[in-house]
Amino acid sequence: MDPAIGERAAAALDAYWVRVGLPPDQDTATRAHAAIRNRLSNGDYDQNWQALFEDAMADIGCSVDWDGQAVRSITVWGRPSVARGER
């Protein structure tokens, strides 16, 4: 287990919220960070932080769309506007 990939996955989430220019939905952000930590401690992701991120987000009912190594969008199943940071 390499904690650096967990940090990279968490940083991708944080960078997404900055990029959309709105504060994160705190419930989604808190649950996502916890899911990343849980997946990291229970999974074998080697250096694949994107797979870790996708699996953790799926655990909390979200899907991720990528633009290279940056998160393009996050959809919270049943609440897509909240995932985009809209209020």
TANORPE-V200953 format. One record per residue. N is the residue number from 1. PHI is phi in whole degrees, -180 to 180 (999 if undefined). Layout:
N/PHI
N/PHI
//
This chain:
1/999
2/-110
3/-61
4/-64
5/-73
6/-65
7/-66
8/-67
9/-64
10/-64
11/-65
12/-64
13/-65
14/-63
15/-65
16/-60
17/-63
18/-64
19/-62
20/-76
21/77
22/-132
23/-66
24/-68
25/-68
26/-62
27/-63
28/-64
29/-62
30/-63
31/-66
32/-66
33/-62
34/-66
35/-66
36/-62
37/-61
38/-64
39/-62
40/-62
41/-76
42/-109
43/-120
44/-113
45/-106
46/48
47/-112
48/-88
49/-67
50/-69
51/-65
52/-58
53/-62
54/-61
55/-65
56/-64
57/-67
58/-63
59/-59
60/-105
61/83
62/-130
63/-122
64/-122
65/-115
66/-104
67/-124
68/68
69/-102
70/-104
71/-76
72/-80
73/-156
74/-126
75/-113
76/-87
77/-56
78/90
79/-144
80/-61
81/-68
82/-68
83/-64
84/-80
85/88
86/-81
87/-113
//
